[in-house]
Amino acid sequence: MSAEAITTDAVIIGGGPCGLFAVFELGLLDIQCHVIDILDRPGGQCAELYPEKPIYDIPGLPVVTGQELTDKLLEQISPFNPTFHYNQMVTELTKRGDNDFVVKTDSDVEFHAKVVIIAAGGGSFQPKKPPMPGIDSFEGTSVFYSVKKMEDFRGKDILIVGGGDSALDWTLNLQPLANSLTLLHRRPDFRAAPDSVNKMRELADKGAIDFKIGQVTALHGDGGVLTGVTAKGKEGEFDISCNTLLPFFGLTMKLGPVADWGINLNENLIPVDTEKFETSIPGVFAIGDINHYPGKLKLILSGFHEAALMSQQAFRYINPGERLTFQYTTSSSSLQKKLGVV
């Protein structure tokens, strides 16, 4: 065992909502967890891609933002004191024996665990970079592929490019903050929710935003500061003045090293059973968007359900021969004691 090896009951790969709720379900069963995530903070896609975007299908929460959901999950799991390892990517997963796994990261940290839970969403999501000459020099200063804090865009002259849900959602959400906002799409039809499209057209009709059809052909500016773009439509070229560009051309899913761990895959997803959500390797589980089974719905609430059932089997691997008694948090004094509510 190397000097840096960390011994724990469970390693959770991925700190998004499903990974965080897995900490809770495992914690109720006294299972110690370490969580590894490639991002610099918890929350996964919720925190990275849409921290201020409202989510409407979390049970009991009529509306909650990605960051608010992350904060509530962190509060919920705080009694179990999980250890987080940020800015690290798992590069190796090796099974040495029954209930004995070695997990290594690109930061040369090694974990020895009895079970491993893969909750890595769809893998590593990266924005598709648009084919705009010279865009690299503006990235991070005038060009952004996600909105992490809406207030950063207050008073800006914003150009949003795209025709999907992200482009329409941020057009609607940023319009009240922007000094000016233009939405540019290559065609008049959209791939976004009809209600969002209708609201966008209403704003355009009122003059609250500009909607133009075309494609960006050139960026203008210096020292990373954008001053405008040139676009081309059916009628020829035209200029758009802006100091902030948000191109939403979709995301590319990269499974990364997961593909090399010896787990059976199905079109870059991990097949699991619907009793334990176990992979082809006993003791390795997959929950959330990264798994696949008949009838799978890629919803956060589905991942929560999967985490609960996964935890039951994880307990049996970690505590072989020990009886597992199912308990409700509403009536179990021992669970309530763990949660610090009694």
C-alpha positions in Angstrom: 0.0 0.0 0.0 1.4 3.3 -1.0 1.9 6.1 1.6 -0.8 8.1 0.0 -3.4 5.3 -0.1 -6.7 6.2 1.5 -8.8 3.3 2.9 -12.6 3.7 3.0 -15.8 1.7 2.7 -17.0 3.3 -0.6 -15.6 5.6 -3.3 -18.1 7.6 -5.2 -17.0 8.8 -8.6 -18.9 12.0 -9.3 -20.2 14.7 -7.0 -23.4 15.6 -8.8 -26.9 15.3 -7.2 -26.9 11.5 -7.6 -23.5 11.1 -6.1 -24.4 13.4 -3.2 -27.6 11.6 -2.4 -25.7 8.3 -2.5 -23.6 9.7 0.4 -26.9 10.1 2.3 -28.2 6.7 1.6 -24.9 5.0 2.4 -24.5 7.2 5.5 -27.8 5.9 6.9 -26.1 2.5 6.8 -22.9 3.7 8.5 -20.9 3.4 5.3 -18.0 5.8 5.0 -17.6 7.6 1.7 -15.0 9.5 -0.2 -16.2 11.5 -3.3 -14.0 12.2 -6.3 -15.0 14.8 -8.9 -13.2 16.4 -11.8 -14.8 19.8 -11.1 -13.6 22.2 -8.4 -16.8 22.0 -6.3 -19.8 19.7 -5.8 -22.9 19.7 -7.8 -21.9 18.2 -11.2 -23.8 19.6 -14.2 -26.2 21.4 -11.9 -23.4 23.6 -10.5 -21.3 23.8 -13.6 -23.8 24.3 -16.4 -26.9 25.8 -14.9 -26.4 26.9 -11.3 -29.1 29.6 -11.6 -31.4 27.7 -14.0 -34.7 26.6 -12.4 -35.5 22.9 -12.1 -39.2 22.0 -11.8 -39.3 18.2 -11.4 -37.7 17.6 -8.0 -40.3 16.0 -5.7 -41.4 18.4 -3.0 -39.6 21.4 -4.5 -41.8 23.2 -7.0 -38.9 25.2 -8.2 -35.2 25.0 -7.3 -32.0 26.1 -9.0 -29.1 23.8 -9.7 -27.0 25.5 -7.0 -29.9 25.5 -4.5 -30.4 21.8 -5.0 -26.7 21.2 -4.5 -26.7 23.3 -1.3 -29.7 21.4 0.1 -28.0 18.0 -0.7 -24.8 19.2 1.0 -26.8 20.2 4.1 -28.6 16.8 4.1 -25.4 14.8 4.0 -23.4 17.0 6.4 -24.1 14.6 9.4 -22.1 11.9 7.6 -18.9 14.0 7.0 -18.0 12.7 3.6 -14.5 13.6 2.3 -14.4 15.3 -1.1 -11.5 15.3 -3.6 -12.0 17.9 -6.2 -10.1 18.7 -9.5 -9.3 15.0 -9.9 -10.1 12.5 -12.5 -10.2 8.8 -11.8 -7.8 7.1 -14.2 -7.7 3.6 -12.9 -10.1 1.1 -11.3 -8.7 -2.3 -10.4 -10.3 -5.2 -8.6 -7.8 -7.1 -6.4 -10.3 -9.5 -4.8 -13.7 -9.7 -3.4 -14.8 -6.4 -1.9 -11.3 -5.0 -2.6 -10.8 -2.2 -5.2 -8.0 0.1 -6.0 -9.0 3.5 -7.4 -6.3 5.9 -8.7 -6.6 9.5 -9.8 -4.6 11.8 -12.1 -3.3 13.5 -8.9 -1.6 10.3 -7.9 -4.0 9.7 -5.0 -4.9 6.1 -4.4 -8.0 4.7 -2.7 -8.7 1.3 -1.3 -12.4 0.6 -1.1 -14.8 -2.3 -0.6 -17.3 -0.9 -3.2 -17.2 1.7 -5.9 -20.1 3.8 -7.1 -19.9 5.5 -10.5 -22.1 8.6 -10.5 -20.3 10.5 -13.2 -23.4 11.7 -15.1 -22.8 11.0 -18.8 -19.0 11.2 -18.3 -17.1 14.4 -18.8 -19.3 17.0 -20.6 -17.5 19.6 -22.7 -19.1 22.3 -24.8 -18.9 22.0 -28.5 -16.7 24.8 -29.7 -18.1 26.7 -32.7 -16.1 27.1 -35.8 -15.4 30.8 -35.4 -11.9 32.0 -36.3 -9.9 33.4 -33.4 -12.5 32.4 -30.7 -9.8 31.0 -28.4 -8.3 34.4 -27.7 -11.7 35.7 -26.4 -12.6 32.7 -24.2 -12.9 33.4 -20.5 -13.0 37.2 -21.0 -15.7 37.8 -23.6 -16.7 34.3 -24.8 -18.4 31.9 -22.3 -19.9 28.5 -22.9 -21.9 28.4 -19.7 -23.5 30.9 -17.2 -22.3 30.2 -13.7 -23.4 33.6 -12.2 -26.0 35.6 -13.9 -25.0 38.8 -12.2 -21.6 38.7 -14.1 -23.6 39.6 -17.2 -25.5 42.6 -15.9 -25.2 45.6 -18.2 -23.4 43.6 -21.0 -24.2 43.8 -24.7 -24.8 40.1 -25.2 -24.9 38.0 -28.3 -26.3 34.5 -27.8 -25.8 32.0 -30.6 -27.8 28.8 -30.9 -31.2 27.3 -31.3 -31.6 24.8 -28.4 -33.0 24.9 -24.9 -29.8 26.5 -23.5 -29.8 29.3 -26.0 -33.5 30.1 -25.4 -33.4 29.7 -21.7 -30.5 32.1 -21.3 -32.0 34.6 -23.7 -35.1 34.7 -21.4 -33.1 34.7 -18.2 -30.4 37.3 -19.1 -32.6 39.7 -21.0 -33.7 41.6 -17.8 -30.0 42.0 -16.8 -28.4 42.9 -20.2 -27.9 46.3 -21.6 -28.8 44.7 -25.0 -29.3 41.2 -26.1 -29.3 39.6 -29.5 -30.2 36.0 -30.3 -28.6 34.6 -33.5 -29.6 31.3 -35.0 -28.9 29.9 -38.4 -32.5 29.2 -39.2 -36.0 30.4 -38.1 -36.9 27.1 -36.5 -35.7 26.0 -33.0 -35.0 22.8 -31.1 -36.1 24.3 -27.9 -39.3 24.1 -25.8 -42.2 25.8 -27.7 -43.1 27.9 -24.7 -39.6 29.3 -24.6 -39.6 30.0 -28.3 -43.0 31.8 -28.0 -41.7 34.0 -25.1 -38.5 34.8 -27.0 -40.6 35.9 -30.0 -42.8 38.1 -27.8 -39.6 39.8 -26.5 -38.4 40.4 -30.0 -41.8 41.8 -31.1 -41.6 44.3 -28.2 -38.1 45.3 -29.1 -36.7 44.0 -25.8 -34.3 41.8 -27.8 -33.1 41.4 -31.3 -33.5 38.1 -33.2 -31.5 37.5 -36.3 -31.0 34.6 -38.7 -27.5 33.9 -39.8 -24.1 32.5 -38.7 -21.1 34.2 -37.3 -18.2 34.5 -39.7 -15.8 36.8 -37.9 -15.1 38.1 -34.4 -13.9 41.6 -33.8 -11.9 42.9 -30.8 -8.5 43.0 -29.3 -6.8 41.7 -26.2 -9.5 39.3 -25.4 -12.1 42.1 -25.4 -14.9 41.5 -28.0 -16.4 44.5 -29.7 -18.7 42.8 -32.2 -19.1 40.1 -34.8 -19.9 39.8 -38.5 -22.6 37.3 -39.4 -23.9 36.1 -42.7 -27.5 35.5 -43.6 -29.6 35.0 -46.8 -29.4 38.7 -47.6 -25.6 38.9 -47.1 -23.3 39.9 -44.3 -24.2 42.1 -41.3 -22.6 43.3 -38.1 -23.7 42.8 -34.5 -22.3 45.0 -31.8 -21.6 43.0 -28.6 -19.0 42.7 -25.8 -20.1 39.2 -24.6 -20.7 36.1 -26.7 -22.5 33.0 -25.5 -22.3 30.2 -28.1 -24.6 27.3 -27.2 -23.8 24.6 -29.7 -24.5 21.6 -27.4 -22.2 19.4 -25.4 -19.9 16.6 -26.2 -19.9 13.7 -23.9 -16.6 12.0 -23.3 -16.7 8.9 -21.3 -13.0 9.1 -20.6 -11.1 6.5 -18.6 -14.3 4.7 -17.6 -14.1 3.0 -21.0 -10.9 1.3 -19.9 -12.0 -0.2 -16.6 -13.2 -3.5 -18.0 -16.9 -2.7 -17.4 -19.4 -3.8 -20.0 -20.6 -0.8 -22.0 -23.6 -0.1 -24.2 -23.2 2.9 -26.5 -21.0 4.7 -23.9 -23.4 3.9 -21.1 -23.0 1.3 -18.3 -25.7 -1.5 -18.3 -26.9 -2.3 -14.8 -29.6 -4.4 -13.2 -32.7 -2.8 -11.7 -32.4 -4.5 -8.4 -29.0 -3.4 -7.2 -27.8 -1.1 -10.1 -24.7 -3.1 -10.2 -22.4 -3.2 -13.3 -20.8 -6.3 -14.8 -18.2 -6.2 -12.1 -19.6 -7.2 -8.6 -19.1 -4.4 -6.2 -19.0 -1.7 -8.8 -22.3 0.2 -9.2 -23.5 2.9 -11.6 -26.3 5.4 -10.8 -27.6 8.4 -12.6 -27.3 9.4 -16.2 -24.2 7.2 -16.9 -26.2 3.9 -16.5 -28.6 2.1 -18.8 -31.5 -0.3 -18.3 -34.8 -0.9 -20.0 -37.1 2.0 -19.4 -34.4 4.3 -18.1 -35.3 8.0 -17.7 -32.5 10.5 -17.3 -34.0 12.3 -14.4 -32.4 13.4 -11.1 -35.2 11.7 -9.2 -34.5 8.4 -11.0 -30.9 8.7 -9.8 -32.1 9.2 -6.2 -34.1 6.0 -6.4 -31.2 4.1 -7.9 -28.9 5.4 -5.0 -31.3 4.0 -2.4 -31.4 0.5 -3.9 -27.7 0.5 -4.6 -26.9 1.2 -1.0 -28.7 -1.9 0.2 -26.4 -4.2 -1.8 -23.3 -2.1 -1.0 -24.0 -2.8 2.7 -24.1 -6.5 2.1 -20.7 -6.4 0.4 -19.2 -4.2 3.1 -20.7 -6.1 6.0 -20.9 -9.7 4.8 -23.1 -11.9 7.0 -24.5 -9.0 8.9 -28.3 -8.6 8.9 -29.7 -5.5 7.2 -32.8 -4.2 8.8 -34.8 -1.7 6.7 -35.8 1.4 8.7 -37.7 4.6 8.1 -36.2 7.9 9.0 -39.6 9.1 10.2 -39.8 6.4 12.9 -36.3 5.1 13.6 -34.7 6.7 16.6 -31.3 5.3 15.6 -31.5 6.9 12.1 -32.7 10.2 13.6 -29.7 10.1 16.0 -27.4 9.8 13.0 -29.0 12.7 11.4 -28.8 14.8 14.5 -32.5 15.5 14.8 -33.0 14.0 18.2 
